[in-house]
């Protein structure tokens, strides 16, 4: 199996779990609400603000990775995977 085939198979699994399966979709919605919906840049608090901003960014990046995989499986958008 080529690397592209493996990437496609992985993307299809993400879609099946997080988009097709109702339970997975509910889990994804929970993850989004907890880690991505409120991600923001913190501007007050010195170095603590910077650390909070980086933490929020890291949380959001996981959600964005899942979305990229689903989009890849659905052949939507840019197919450049940033793994």
Secondary structure, 3 states (H helix, E strand, C coil): CCHHHHHHHHHHHHHHHHHHCHHHHHHHHHHHHHHCCCCCCCCCCCHHHHHHHHHHHHHHHHHHHHHHHHHHHCCCCCCCCCC
